[in-house]
Amino acid sequence: METVGFGFWNWVALILYLLLMLAIGAFFTKRAGKDTESFFTASGRLPAWVVGFSIYATTLSAITFMSTPEKSFLTDWSYIAGNIAIVAIIPLLIYFYIPFFKKLRVTSAYEYLEARFNPAVRVIGSLLFVLFHLGRIAIVIYLPTLAITAVSDINPYVVASLVGVLCIIYTFLGGFEGVVWSDFIQGVILLGGALVIIIMGISHIDGGLSTIVHDAVENKKLISADNWKFNAAAAAIPIIFLGSIFNNLQQYTASQDVVQRYQASESLKETSQSIWTNGVLALISAPLFYGMGTVLYAFYTHNVALPDDFNTSSIVPYFILTEMPPFVAGLLIAAIFAAAQSTISSSLNSIAACLSVDIKQRFFGKKDEKSEVRFARLATVVVGLLGMLVSLYLIAADSSDVWDLFLLITGLFGVPIAGIFAVGIFTKRTHGIGVIIGIIVAVVASYFLQGIGGAGSPFYTSILAFMIAFIVAYIASVIIPTPQKDISGLTIYDKHTAVTYQRKVK
């Protein structure tokens, strides 16, 4: 397929955006360097609405920004049930989970696992997070770069290096506070970009919105009765919703990049407000992103045909570069990279937190605050460069087969950890040995049970992984006797009780 020239003014727009992100990091450098609490949680001084925006931008990657419109372009809006699931779990988060994280004042989510179980469970949870997010950094750089360079004459190595290096620099400089404020700006850019694409698409179609709605209804591109049938070819909304509940529980209760943001606001009330802000943004963005795909479906049905053998994963950047005026197109491509960088920067800072708090400080001791910040910044650079180098390797190899296998294996570990957080909070009898058995059984069983009854749907895998981890951990704890551990204040049965756990730093 013939590529589209990116052009001088589009480069100007993209570089201006990247320099803005760099300036944000530089602005917060001094405050971030005071101590590790500032570098990892901004000392709890951030407003709730900014934290909410940051949670939203962190959980939305560039892959989502492009794959969601592609999904509605090819099929329908059934996956919007996943966005609704985010709102559905908010009361559960506020009432059951967040109070424990706030009470312990944890920098790392996995400190709760040590308080509730033992240090081994904490290290397992932390290292699995590091492994998965190291891979996530690489893929979040790789896939958007691949999609954009597939339809343009941009050099993929230049783009991947620009996005990766500048993201590392502003995360290194600004710490958590710089990451959160850049997340806010990136969230505004990507929402604005989606809205501009919809408006421009509608204006290019004869009949405008009425033509789009007619096509969508006529071709079942929205929600139809088929979406509620479990045996239909269309995606079953109940399974998508239920599977998304467990996926979101993993992200909002067992993933350091989100849990870390619960400490960015001073009070439980402010943290609750940030969670609701994120929920509102998830609901607002859903029709925007799915609407993009529906508009593009109508546009390429009535206006121009897509090139032969076109890869629909590139449909959003292709529309931007072929239909948008110069500079505006550059800003919209910047929106894609904004979605990528918000995810990358959050992963970098949260991986640094895990390596610093769960590994370095916990087992090798804590020095003065300046030294600890230097270690955290060094970890940010090393992890960022490693992730970027992997993405460059994937570009050179021009194959995602090995990568898909890696994501499959590492992805299986996320939801079982969420099951372990749940069994710790909602039961009293579960202990460390039992939860380690639960994690192992859940990972192995989920890997071999994939596709049974669900044709390989990741939503079935999520449901299985969570339930197996929870049930096996509890049963193993009942069967295997261990000395009683003081878990006062660490379960829902006495969540208002003071916690006896003290942070372990050698």
C-alpha positions in Angstrom: 0.0 0.0 0.0 1.3 3.5 -0.9 2.2 5.5 2.2 1.1 9.1 3.0 3.7 11.8 3.5 3.7 13.1 7.0 4.7 16.7 6.1 6.6 19.6 7.7 3.7 21.1 9.6 2.6 17.8 11.1 6.2 17.3 12.4 6.0 20.8 13.9 2.8 19.9 15.7 4.1 16.6 17.0 7.4 18.0 18.2 5.6 20.9 20.0 3.6 18.3 21.8 6.6 16.3 22.8 8.4 19.5 24.0 5.4 20.4 26.1 5.6 17.0 27.9 9.3 17.6 28.5 8.6 21.1 30.0 6.1 19.6 32.4 8.7 17.1 33.7 11.3 19.9 34.1 8.8 22.1 36.0 8.3 19.5 38.7 12.0 18.4 38.9 12.8 20.1 42.2 9.7 19.0 44.1 10.1 15.4 42.8 13.6 15.2 44.1 12.9 16.1 47.7 12.2 12.5 48.9 10.7 9.2 47.8 7.2 10.2 49.0 7.3 13.2 46.6 8.7 11.1 43.8 6.2 8.3 44.1 3.0 9.9 45.5 3.5 13.7 45.3 3.1 13.7 49.1 -0.7 13.4 48.7 -1.1 17.0 47.6 -2.8 16.6 44.2 -6.4 17.6 43.6 -8.9 14.8 43.2 -10.0 15.8 39.7 -6.5 15.7 38.4 -5.8 12.3 39.9 -9.1 11.0 38.4 -7.9 12.2 35.0 -4.6 10.5 35.6 -6.2 7.2 36.5 -8.3 7.4 33.3 -5.3 8.3 31.1 -3.2 5.5 32.7 -5.7 2.8 32.0 -6.3 4.0 28.4 -3.4 3.2 26.1 -2.8 4.2 22.5 -3.7 0.6 21.6 -7.2 1.2 23.1 -7.4 4.6 21.3 -7.0 2.8 17.9 -8.3 -0.7 18.6 -11.7 0.5 20.0 -12.7 2.4 16.8 -11.4 -0.6 14.8 -13.6 -2.9 16.8 -16.8 -0.8 16.2 -15.7 -0.4 12.5 -15.5 -4.2 12.0 -18.3 -5.3 14.4 -20.4 -3.3 16.8 -20.5 -1.5 20.2 -20.8 -4.6 22.4 -17.5 -4.1 24.0 -18.8 -0.9 25.5 -20.0 -3.1 28.4 -16.4 -3.0 29.6 -16.6 0.7 30.2 -19.8 0.2 32.1 -18.1 -2.4 34.2 -15.6 0.3 35.4 -18.4 2.3 36.9 -20.1 -0.8 38.3 -17.1 -1.6 40.5 -16.6 1.9 41.9 -18.8 1.3 45.0 -16.9 -1.9 45.7 -13.6 -0.1 45.4 -14.6 2.8 47.7 -16.3 0.7 50.4 -14.0 -2.4 50.5 -10.6 -1.9 48.9 -9.4 1.7 49.1 -9.8 2.1 52.9 -7.1 -0.6 53.4 -4.7 1.1 51.0 -5.4 4.5 52.7 -5.1 3.1 56.2 -1.7 1.4 55.5 -0.5 4.5 53.6 1.2 2.2 51.2 3.5 3.4 48.5 3.3 0.0 46.8 0.1 -1.9 46.5 1.9 -5.1 47.4 2.7 -3.9 50.9 -0.8 -4.9 51.8 0.0 -8.5 50.7 2.9 -8.6 53.2 0.8 -7.2 56.0 -2.0 -9.7 55.3 0.1 -12.7 54.3 3.9 -12.7 54.2 6.9 -11.1 52.4 7.0 -13.8 49.8 3.5 -13.0 48.5 4.4 -9.3 48.4 7.5 -10.0 46.3 5.6 -12.4 43.9 2.9 -9.7 43.3 5.4 -7.0 42.9 7.7 -8.9 40.5 4.8 -10.1 38.4 3.7 -6.5 38.0 7.2 -5.4 37.0 7.4 -8.2 34.4 4.1 -7.5 32.9 4.5 -3.7 32.7 8.0 -3.9 31.3 6.4 -5.8 28.5 3.6 -3.4 28.4 6.0 -0.4 27.9 7.5 -2.1 24.8 4.1 -3.0 23.2 2.6 0.4 23.9 5.5 2.0 22.0 5.6 -0.7 19.3 2.0 -1.2 18.2 1.0 2.5 17.7 4.3 3.1 16.0 3.6 0.2 13.7 0.1 1.4 12.9 1.1 4.9 12.1 4.2 4.1 10.1 2.3 1.5 8.1 0.3 4.3 6.4 2.9 7.1 6.5 6.5 7.7 5.4 7.7 8.3 9.0 10.7 6.2 10.1 9.4 3.8 12.8 12.8 3.8 14.6 12.7 7.6 14.9 9.2 7.7 16.2 9.7 4.9 18.7 12.9 6.5 20.0 11.4 10.0 20.2 8.3 8.8 22.1 10.4 6.5 24.4 13.3 8.8 25.2 11.2 11.9 25.9 8.8 9.9 28.1 11.8 8.5 30.1 13.2 12.1 30.5 10.0 13.7 31.8 9.2 10.8 34.1 12.8 10.9 35.4 12.6 14.7 36.0 9.1 15.2 37.3 8.4 12.0 39.2 4.8 11.1 40.1 3.6 14.7 40.1 4.9 15.4 36.6 3.4 12.1 35.4 0.0 13.0 36.8 -0.1 16.5 35.3 1.1 15.2 32.0 -1.6 12.5 32.2 -4.2 15.3 32.6 -2.9 17.1 29.5 -2.6 13.9 27.5 -6.2 12.9 28.5 -7.6 16.2 27.3 -5.6 15.9 24.0 -6.8 12.4 23.3 -10.5 13.1 24.1 -10.3 16.3 22.0 -8.7 14.3 19.2 -11.5 11.8 19.2 -14.1 14.5 19.1 -12.4 16.3 16.2 -12.2 13.0 14.2 -15.9 12.4 14.7 -16.9 16.0 13.7 -14.7 16.0 10.6 -16.0 12.6 9.6 -19.6 13.7 9.9 -18.9 16.8 7.9 -17.4 14.7 5.1 -20.4 12.4 4.7 -23.5 13.3 2.6 -26.4 13.4 4.9 -24.1 13.7 7.9 -25.3 12.2 11.2 -28.6 10.8 9.8 -26.6 8.7 7.2 -24.3 7.4 9.9 -27.2 6.4 12.2 -29.1 4.7 9.3 -26.0 2.7 8.2 -25.3 1.7 11.8 -28.8 0.5 12.5 -29.1 -1.2 9.1 -25.9 -3.1 9.4 -26.1 -3.9 13.2 -23.1 -1.7 14.0 -24.5 -0.6 17.4 -26.1 -3.0 19.8 -28.6 -5.7 18.6 -30.5 -8.6 20.1 -27.7 -10.9 18.9 -25.3 -9.3 21.4 -27.3 -10.8 24.3 -27.1 -14.4 23.0 -24.3 -16.6 24.5 -24.1 -18.8 21.4 -24.3 -16.0 18.8 -21.5 -15.0 16.4 -21.8 -11.5 17.9 -20.0 -10.8 21.2 -22.2 -11.7 24.2 -22.6 -8.6 26.3 -23.1 -10.4 29.7 -19.8 -12.3 29.3 -18.0 -9.1 28.2 -19.5 -7.3 31.3 -18.7 -10.0 33.7 -15.2 -10.6 32.4 -14.5 -6.9 32.4 -15.5 -6.8 36.1 -12.6 -9.1 36.9 -10.2 -7.4 34.5 -11.0 -4.1 36.1 -10.7 -5.5 39.6 -7.2 -6.5 38.6 -6.4 -3.0 37.3 -8.0 -1.1 40.2 -7.0 -3.3 43.1 -3.9 -5.2 42.2 -2.0 -3.0 39.7 0.6 -0.6 41.2 0.1 2.1 38.5 -3.5 2.7 39.6 -3.3 1.9 43.4 -0.3 4.3 43.6 -2.8 7.1 42.7 -4.9 6.4 45.7 -2.2 8.0 47.9 -2.0 11.1 45.7 -5.0 12.7 47.5 -5.0 13.4 51.2 -8.3 11.9 52.3 -10.6 9.0 51.5 -13.2 11.4 50.3 -10.8 13.0 47.8 -9.7 9.5 46.6 -13.4 8.5 46.1 -13.9 11.7 44.1 -11.0 10.8 41.9 -12.4 7.3 41.3 -15.8 8.8 40.3 -14.0 11.3 38.0 -12.3 8.4 36.3 -15.7 6.6 36.0 -17.4 9.6 34.4 -14.5 10.0 31.9 -14.8 6.3 31.0 -18.5 6.7 30.3 -17.9 9.9 28.3 -15.1 8.5 26.2 -16.9 5.2 25.4 -19.3 6.7 22.8 -16.5 8.9 21.5 -14.2 6.0 20.7 -16.8 3.6 19.5 -18.4 6.5 17.6 -15.1 7.1 15.8 -15.3 3.6 14.3 -19.0 3.9 13.3 -18.3 7.3 11.6 -15.3 5.8 9.8 -17.4 2.8 8.7 -19.9 5.2 7.1 -17.2 7.4 5.6 -15.4 4.5 3.8 -18.7 3.0 2.7 -20.0 6.2 1.0 -17.0 8.4 0.2 -13.8 6.5 -0.7 -12.8 2.9 -0.5 -9.9 1.7 1.6 -6.9 0.4 -0.3 -6.7 -3.3 -1.1 -5.4 -5.5 1.7 -5.7 -2.6 4.1 -4.9 -3.5 7.8 -7.7 -2.0 9.8 -5.6 -1.5 12.8 -4.2 1.5 11.1 -7.6 3.0 10.1 -7.5 5.9 12.6 -4.1 7.2 11.6 -4.9 6.6 8.0 -8.0 8.8 8.2 -6.1 11.5 10.1 -3.3 11.7 7.5 -5.4 11.5 4.4 -8.4 13.7 5.4 -7.1 16.2 8.0 -5.3 19.5 7.1 -1.6 19.8 7.9 -0.8 20.7 11.6 -4.2 19.5 12.7 -3.3 16.0 11.5 0.0 16.3 13.4 -1.9 17.3 16.6 -4.2 14.3 16.2 -1.3 11.9 15.7 0.1 13.5 18.9 -3.2 12.4 20.5 -2.3 8.8 19.7 1.2 9.2 21.2 -0.4 11.1 24.2 -2.4 7.9 24.9 0.8 5.9 24.6 2.9 8.2 26.8 0.4 8.4 29.6 0.6 4.6 29.9 4.3 4.4 29.6 5.1 7.2 32.1 2.8 5.6 34.7 4.3 2.2 34.2 7.8 3.6 34.6 7.1 5.5 37.8 5.2 2.5 39.3 7.9 0.0 38.3 10.4 2.2 40.0 8.2 2.3 43.1 8.0 -1.5 43.2 11.8 -2.0 42.7 12.5 0.7 45.3 10.0 -0.1 48.0 9.3 -3.8 47.6 12.8 -5.0 46.8 15.5 -2.4 47.5 14.3 -0.9 50.7 12.5 -4.0 52.0 15.5 -6.3 51.7 18.6 -4.1 51.3 17.8 -1.2 53.5 17.0 2.5 53.1 19.6 5.2 52.9 18.9 9.0 53.0 16.1 10.3 50.9 18.3 11.9 48.2 20.0 8.5 47.6 16.6 6.8 47.4 15.3 9.3 44.8 18.5 8.7 42.8 17.9 5.0 42.9 14.3 5.5 41.8 15.4 7.7 38.9 18.1 5.3 37.8 15.4 2.5 37.8 13.2 4.7 35.7 15.9 5.2 33.1 17.0 1.5 33.0 13.5 0.1 32.8 12.5 2.7 30.2 15.5 2.1 28.0 15.0 -1.7 28.3 11.3 -1.4 27.2 12.2 0.9 24.4 15.0 -1.4 23.1 12.5 -4.3 23.1 10.1 -2.2 21.1 12.9 -1.4 18.6 13.7 -5.1 18.4 10.1 -5.9 17.6 10.1 -3.3 14.8 13.2 -4.8 13.3 11.9 -8.4 13.6 8.6 -7.3 12.0 6.7 -10.1 13.8 4.5 -10.2 16.8 4.1 -13.9 17.2 6.7 -14.3 20.0 5.3 -11.1 21.6 1.7 -12.4 21.6 2.9 -15.5 23.4 4.8 -13.4 26.0 1.7 -11.3 26.6 -0.5 -14.4 26.8 1.7 -15.9 29.6 2.3 -12.7 31.6 -1.3 -11.6 31.2 -2.5 -14.7 33.0 -0.7 -13.6 36.2 -2.6 -10.3 36.6 -6.1 -11.4 37.4 -5.0 -14.2 39.8 -3.2 -11.5 41.9 -6.6 -9.6 42.0 -8.1 -12.8 43.3 -5.5 -12.9 46.0 -6.2 -9.3 47.1 -9.9 -10.3 47.3 -9.4 -13.4 49.3 -7.2 -11.5 51.7 -9.8 -8.8 52.2 -13.0 -10.9 52.3 -11.8 -14.0 54.3 -10.0 -14.5 57.6 -8.6 -18.0 57.4 -6.5 -17.6 54.2 -2.7 -17.5 54.8 0.5 -17.0 52.7 1.1 -20.6 51.7 -2.5 -21.0 50.6 -2.4 -18.0 48.4 0.9 -19.0 46.7 -0.8 -22.3 45.9 -3.8 -20.4 44.6 -1.7 -18.3 42.3 0.1 -21.3 40.8 -3.0 -23.3 40.3 -4.9 -20.4 38.8 -2.2 -19.6 36.3 -1.7 -23.2 35.2 -5.4 -23.9 35.0 -6.3 -20.7 33.2 -3.5 -21.4 30.6 -4.9 -24.8 29.8 -8.6 -23.9 30.1 -8.4 -21.1 27.6 -11.0 -21.3 24.9 -13.2 -23.9 26.6 -16.7 -22.6 26.2 -15.5 -19.2 25.0 -13.6 -19.8 21.8 -10.5 -18.3 23.3 -12.3 -15.2 24.7 -10.0 -13.4 27.2 -13.1 -12.6 29.3 -13.6 -16.3 30.1 -10.0 -16.5 31.0 -10.3 -13.6 33.4 -13.4 -15.1 35.1 -11.6 -18.5 35.5 -8.3 -17.0 36.7 -10.0 -14.9 39.5 -12.3 -17.6 40.7 -9.7 -20.3 40.8 -7.2 -18.2 42.6 -9.8 -17.2 45.2 -11.3 -20.6 45.8 -8.0 -22.6 45.7 -6.2 -20.2 48.0 -9.0 -20.4 50.6 -9.3 -24.2 50.4 -5.5 -24.7 50.6 -5.4 -22.4 53.6 -8.1 -24.4 55.4 -6.4 -27.8 54.7 -2.8 -26.7 55.4 -2.4 -25.5 59.1 0.0 -22.6 59.8 0.6 -20.5 62.9 -2.0 -17.8 63.4 -0.9 -14.4 62.2 -2.3 -11.1 63.6 -4.4 -9.6 60.8 -6.2 -7.0 62.8 -7.7 -4.3 60.6 -6.8 -6.1 57.4 -10.1 -7.7 56.5 -13.6 -6.3 56.0 -14.7 -7.8 59.3 -12.7 -5.3 61.2 -11.8 -2.7 58.6 -12.1 0.2 61.2 -9.6 -1.5 63.5 -6.1 0.0 63.7 -3.5 -2.0 61.8 -0.6 -3.5 63.8 1.6 -4.0 60.7 4.7 -1.8 60.4 6.6 -1.3 57.2 9.7 -3.5 57.1 12.8 -1.7 56.1 16.2 -3.2 56.9 
